Amino acid sequence: MAALLIFLLLLAAFSCPRPEYSTGEQVYEGECAKCHKLRGKGGTKGPDLTDVFPKKDESYIRNYTLDPRSLKGDGIMPPSELTDRELDLVVHYIKEKGHSQRR
């Protein structure tokens, strides 16, 4: 029975390859928008990322994304599995697109 469970877990892991993202928008839509809003679009489980950069610097955003509980022990956000390139893309995207329209 245990061998069957291990086989099914391995099959699931290899049959659902992680998407490869080539733009910050793709990273945001594929990984962040499930829980976070940006300019009115996205989930509500996590905080709205619109105008996050005037509140937090890039280093904080990067560190929090990679290991949220290292900065907020009671947080519910899981650690990110983004590559360095994907993190660069999404940080740039949120910086560029993540300001409110009132500006």
N, CA and C atoms as a LAMMPS dump frame, in Angstrom:
ITEM: TIMESTEP
0
ITEM: NUMBER OF ATOMS
309
ITEM: BOX BOUNDS ff ff ff
-5.0000000000000000e+02 5.0000000000000000e+02
-5.0000000000000000e+02 5.0000000000000000e+02
-5.0000000000000000e+02 5.0000000000000000e+02
ITEM: ATOMS id mol type element x y z
1 1 1 N 0.822 -1.2 0
2 1 2 C 0 0 0
3 1 3 C 0.867 1.265 0
4 2 1 N 1.923 1.266 0.815
5 2 2 C 2.815 2.426 0.872
6 2 3 C 3.507 2.642 -0.469
7 3 1 N 3.878 1.541 -1.128
8 3 2 C 4.531 1.662 -2.432
9 3 3 C 3.594 2.287 -3.457
10 4 1 N 2.324 1.932 -3.392
11 4 2 C 1.341 2.522 -4.303
12 4 3 C 1.206 4.014 -4.061
13 5 1 N 1.176 4.414 -2.806
14 5 2 C 1.075 5.834 -2.464
15 5 3 C 2.292 6.605 -2.974
16 6 1 N 3.465 6.047 -2.774
17 6 2 C 4.692 6.698 -3.254
18 6 3 C 4.665 6.802 -4.777
19 7 1 N 4.255 5.746 -5.437
20 7 2 C 4.16 5.764 -6.895
21 7 3 C 3.202 6.854 -7.368
22 8 1 N 2.036 6.958 -6.728
23 8 2 C 1.052 7.974 -7.127
24 8 3 C 1.568 9.381 -6.885
25 9 1 N 2.27 9.588 -5.786
26 9 2 C 2.851 10.907 -5.51
27 9 3 C 3.909 11.266 -6.544
28 10 1 N 4.761 10.311 -6.891
29 10 2 C 5.776 10.566 -7.919
30 10 3 C 5.137 10.821 -9.275
31 11 1 N 4.12 10.062 -9.602
32 11 2 C 3.41 10.259 -10.864
33 11 3 C 2.799 11.651 -10.927
34 12 1 N 2.188 12.081 -9.842
35 12 2 C 1.586 13.412 -9.797
36 12 3 C 2.648 14.498 -9.939
37 13 1 N 3.771 14.312 -9.295
38 13 2 C 4.845 15.31 -9.353
39 13 3 C 5.397 15.464 -10.762
40 14 1 N 5.533 14.362 -11.479
41 14 2 C 6.117 14.431 -12.81
42 14 3 C 5.095 14.666 -13.917
43 15 1 N 3.831 14.448 -13.638
44 15 2 C 2.827 14.648 -14.676
45 15 3 C 2.3 16.076 -14.714
46 16 1 N 2.605 16.857 -13.719
47 16 2 C 2.156 18.254 -13.664
48 16 3 C 3.373 19.159 -13.637
49 17 1 N 4.036 19.317 -14.773
50 17 2 C 5.229 20.161 -14.757
51 17 3 C 4.879 21.605 -14.424
52 18 1 N 5.77 22.237 -13.719
53 18 2 C 5.591 23.63 -13.35
54 18 3 C 5.706 24.479 -14.608
55 19 1 N 4.798 25.452 -14.761
56 19 2 C 4.886 26.295 -15.96
57 19 3 C 6.175 27.113 -15.969
58 20 1 N 6.639 27.404 -17.161
59 20 2 C 7.793 28.286 -17.314
60 20 3 C 7.272 29.664 -17.676
61 21 1 N 7.615 30.635 -16.882
62 21 2 C 7.144 31.995 -17.092
63 21 3 C 8.218 32.813 -17.797
64 22 1 N 7.782 33.656 -18.722
65 22 2 C 8.751 34.498 -19.425
66 22 3 C 8.501 35.987 -19.204
67 23 1 N 7.404 36.336 -18.538
68 23 2 C 7.127 37.748 -18.236
69 23 3 C 6.673 37.873 -16.788
70 24 1 N 6.82 39.054 -16.254
71 24 2 C 6.352 39.32 -14.899
72 24 3 C 4.854 39.163 -14.772
73 25 1 N 4.136 39.54 -15.811
74 25 2 C 2.686 39.382 -15.785
75 25 3 C 2.306 37.91 -15.673
76 26 1 N 3.002 37.052 -16.405
77 26 2 C 2.733 35.619 -16.328
78 26 3 C 3.022 35.078 -14.926
79 27 1 N 4.107 35.514 -14.33
80 27 2 C 4.429 35.074 -12.969
81 27 3 C 3.34 35.532 -12.013
82 28 1 N 2.972 36.806 -12.109
83 28 2 C 1.934 37.334 -11.221
84 28 3 C 0.63 36.562 -11.394
85 29 1 N 0.185 36.4 -12.636
86 29 2 C -1.082 35.709 -12.898
87 29 3 C -1.026 34.246 -12.457
88 30 1 N 0.108 33.598 -12.667
89 30 2 C 0.229 32.183 -12.353
90 30 3 C 0.502 31.871 -10.896
91 31 1 N 1.144 32.78 -10.194
92 31 2 C 1.572 32.485 -8.826
93 31 3 C 1.007 33.417 -7.761
94 32 1 N 0.769 34.656 -8.087
95 32 2 C 0.418 35.649 -7.062
96 32 3 C -1.07 35.997 -7.026
97 33 1 N -1.681 36.048 -8.202
98 33 2 C -3.061 36.536 -8.312
99 33 3 C -4.074 35.627 -7.628
100 34 1 N -3.687 34.398 -7.321
101 34 2 C -4.6 33.504 -6.595
102 34 3 C -4.966 34.109 -5.245
103 35 1 N -4.035 34.818 -4.646
104 35 2 C -4.233 35.346 -3.292
105 35 3 C -4.155 36.867 -3.201
106 36 1 N -3.476 37.519 -4.133
107 36 2 C -3.22 38.96 -4.04
108 36 3 C -3.888 39.728 -5.177
109 37 1 N -4.409 40.891 -4.835
110 37 2 C -4.918 41.819 -5.843
111 37 3 C -3.791 42.729 -6.309
112 38 1 N -3.902 43.163 -7.535
113 38 2 C -3.027 44.196 -8.083
114 38 3 C -3.902 45.038 -8.984
115 39 1 N -4.076 46.283 -8.621
116 39 2 C -4.936 47.209 -9.365
117 39 3 C -6.34 46.637 -9.581
118 40 1 N -6.892 46.068 -8.518
119 40 2 C -8.272 45.617 -8.537
120 40 3 C -8.523 44.214 -9.053
121 41 1 N -7.481 43.508 -9.521
122 41 2 C -7.672 42.166 -10.054
123 41 3 C -6.872 41.164 -9.231
124 42 1 N -7.52 40.058 -8.869
125 42 2 C -6.836 38.997 -8.145
126 42 3 C -7.604 38.575 -6.914
127 43 1 N -6.959 37.776 -6.098
128 43 2 C -7.577 37.209 -4.909
129 43 3 C -7.6 38.156 -3.732
130 44 1 N -8.214 37.674 -2.672
131 44 2 C -8.352 38.503 -1.471
132 44 3 C -7.769 37.846 -0.224
133 45 1 N -7.171 36.675 -0.37
134 45 2 C -6.62 35.97 0.785
135 45 3 C -5.4 36.705 1.35
136 46 1 N -4.584 37.253 0.461
137 46 2 C -3.397 37.998 0.878
138 46 3 C -3.612 39.479 0.688
139 47 1 N -2.657 40.28 1.129
140 47 2 C -2.805 41.735 0.991
141 47 3 C -2.763 42.197 -0.463
142 48 1 N -3.395 43.315 -0.707
143 48 2 C -3.388 43.968 -2.016
144 48 3 C -1.969 44.473 -2.274
145 49 1 N -1.424 44.172 -3.444
146 49 2 C -0.058 44.585 -3.77
147 49 3 C 0.002 45.931 -4.484
148 50 1 N -1.147 46.531 -4.735
149 50 2 C -1.165 47.866 -5.323
150 50 3 C -0.5 48.828 -4.347
151 51 1 N 0.427 49.595 -4.827
152 51 2 C 1.155 50.583 -4.018
153 51 3 C 1.945 49.968 -2.869
154 52 1 N 2.389 48.718 -3.016
155 52 2 C 3.185 48.093 -1.961
156 52 3 C 4.582 48.706 -1.882
157 53 1 N 5.126 49.167 -3.003
158 53 2 C 6.503 49.654 -2.983
159 53 3 C 6.71 50.966 -2.234
160 54 1 N 5.778 51.86 -2.18
161 54 2 C 6.011 53 -1.29
162 54 3 C 6.044 52.597 0.194
163 55 1 N 5.437 51.442 0.514
164 55 2 C 5.371 50.979 1.907
165 55 3 C 6.545 50.082 2.284
166 56 1 N 6.995 49.261 1.34
167 56 2 C 8.075 48.294 1.578
168 56 3 C 9.113 48.42 0.473
169 57 1 N 10.403 48.196 0.823
170 57 2 C 11.429 48.279 -0.216
171 57 3 C 11.581 46.937 -0.94
172 58 1 N 12.322 46.967 -2.026
173 58 2 C 12.464 45.789 -2.874
174 58 3 C 13.092 44.617 -2.132
175 59 1 N 14.064 44.871 -1.303
176 59 2 C 14.706 43.807 -0.543
177 59 3 C 13.705 43.098 0.361
178 60 1 N 12.857 43.856 1.021
179 60 2 C 11.832 43.265 1.886
180 60 3 C 10.879 42.401 1.064
181 61 1 N 10.417 42.915 -0.073
182 61 2 C 9.485 42.178 -0.926
183 61 3 C 10.118 40.867 -1.393
184 62 1 N 11.368 40.922 -1.818
185 62 2 C 12.065 39.716 -2.273
186 62 3 C 12.207 38.697 -1.13
187 63 1 N 12.686 39.152 0.004
188 63 2 C 12.875 38.252 1.149
189 63 3 C 11.554 37.67 1.637
190 64 1 N 10.531 38.501 1.686
191 64 2 C 9.23 38.021 2.138
192 64 3 C 8.661 36.99 1.167
193 65 1 N 8.825 37.234 -0.12
194 65 2 C 8.311 36.307 -1.124
195 65 3 C 8.995 34.947 -1.008
196 66 1 N 10.294 34.952 -0.812
197 66 2 C 11.044 33.695 -0.735
198 66 3 C 10.817 32.949 0.578
199 67 1 N 10.701 33.67 1.688
200 67 2 C 10.558 33.027 2.993
201 67 3 C 9.718 33.913 3.914
202 68 1 N 8.41 33.937 3.701
203 68 2 C 7.545 34.85 4.449
204 68 3 C 7.636 34.713 5.96
205 69 1 N 7.754 33.501 6.44
206 69 2 C 7.736 33.29 7.897
207 69 3 C 9.022 33.759 8.572
208 70 1 N 10.064 34.014 7.792
209 70 2 C 11.286 34.549 8.397
210 70 3 C 11.088 36.007 8.806
211 71 1 N 10.116 36.672 8.171
212 71 2 C 9.846 38.078 8.492
213 71 3 C 8.544 38.259 9.27
214 72 1 N 7.641 37.3 9.129
215 72 2 C 6.358 37.373 9.825
216 72 3 C 5.976 35.952 10.228
217 73 1 N 6.358 35.592 11.428
218 73 2 C 6.213 34.217 11.898
219 73 3 C 4.799 33.669 11.866
220 74 1 N 3.813 34.526 11.993
221 74 2 C 2.428 34.053 12.016
222 74 3 C 1.746 34.188 10.655
223 75 1 N 2.522 34.469 9.62
224 75 2 C 1.957 34.639 8.279
225 75 3 C 1.457 33.329 7.696
226 76 1 N 0.543 33.434 6.748
227 76 2 C -0.007 32.236 6.12
228 76 3 C 0.534 32.004 4.711
229 77 1 N 1.266 32.953 4.18
230 77 2 C 1.802 32.792 2.827
231 77 3 C 2.882 31.71 2.831
232 78 1 N 2.79 30.759 1.903
233 78 2 C 3.838 29.732 1.827
234 78 3 C 5.093 30.294 1.173
235 79 1 N 6.242 29.689 1.431
236 79 2 C 7.463 30.12 0.752
237 79 3 C 7.311 29.957 -0.763
238 80 1 N 7.888 30.871 -1.489
239 80 2 C 7.809 30.848 -2.948
240 80 3 C 8.757 29.821 -3.526
241 81 1 N 8.373 29.27 -4.661
242 81 2 C 9.256 28.375 -5.41
243 81 3 C 9.704 29.041 -6.708
244 82 1 N 9.649 30.364 -6.756
245 82 2 C 10.066 31.093 -7.949
246 82 3 C 11.568 30.993 -8.136
247 83 1 N 11.984 30.945 -9.394
248 83 2 C 13.411 31.031 -9.695
249 83 3 C 13.842 32.482 -9.492
250 84 1 N 15.139 32.707 -9.451
251 84 2 C 15.652 34.074 -9.324
252 84 3 C 15.143 34.946 -10.464
253 85 1 N 15.134 34.391 -11.668
254 85 2 C 14.67 35.148 -12.843
255 85 3 C 13.195 35.498 -12.714
256 86 1 N 12.378 34.522 -12.283
257 86 2 C 10.951 34.785 -12.124
258 86 3 C 10.704 35.824 -11.038
259 87 1 N 11.476 35.763 -9.964
260 87 2 C 11.339 36.762 -8.909
261 87 3 C 11.697 38.145 -9.439
262 88 1 N 12.768 38.233 -10.22
263 88 2 C 13.131 39.511 -10.851
264 88 3 C 11.987 40.03 -11.726
265 89 1 N 11.422 39.14 -12.539
266 89 2 C 10.337 39.533 -13.441
267 89 3 C 9.117 40.045 -12.682
268 90 1 N 8.698 39.323 -11.646
269 90 2 C 7.475 39.721 -10.944
270 90 3 C 7.696 40.97 -10.104
271 91 1 N 8.861 41.132 -9.514
272 91 2 C 9.14 42.352 -8.75
273 91 3 C 9.102 43.559 -9.682
274 92 1 N 9.726 43.443 -10.838
275 92 2 C 9.707 44.539 -11.814
276 92 3 C 8.268 44.828 -12.26
277 93 1 N 7.511 43.778 -12.519
278 93 2 C 6.112 43.942 -12.953
279 93 3 C 5.287 44.669 -11.888
280 94 1 N 5.417 44.25 -10.643
281 94 2 C 4.638 44.897 -9.574
282 94 3 C 5.085 46.337 -9.378
283 95 1 N 6.375 46.599 -9.499
284 95 2 C 6.867 47.985 -9.41
285 95 3 C 6.284 48.848 -10.515
286 96 1 N 6.266 48.296 -11.722
287 96 2 C 5.806 49.059 -12.894
288 96 3 C 4.299 49.2 -12.948
289 97 1 N 3.578 48.129 -12.699
290 97 2 C 2.123 48.123 -12.869
291 97 3 C 1.36 48.286 -11.56
292 98 1 N 2.034 48.197 -10.445
293 98 2 C 1.361 48.123 -9.168
294 98 3 C 1.083 49.441 -8.471
295 99 1 N 1.054 50.516 -9.195
296 99 2 C 0.692 51.78 -8.556
297 99 3 C -0.765 52.094 -8.859
298 100 1 N -1.408 52.759 -7.922
299 100 2 C -2.833 53.056 -8.113
300 100 3 C -3.006 54.045 -9.257
301 101 1 N -4.192 54.047 -9.81
302 101 2 C -4.494 54.909 -10.955
303 101 3 C -4.668 56.36 -10.552
304 102 1 N -4.727 56.623 -9.268
305 102 2 C -4.931 58.005 -8.8
306 102 3 C -3.696 58.851 -8.977
307 103 1 N -2.554 58.257 -9.241
308 103 2 C -1.298 59.009 -9.372
309 103 3 C -1.281 59.824 -10.621
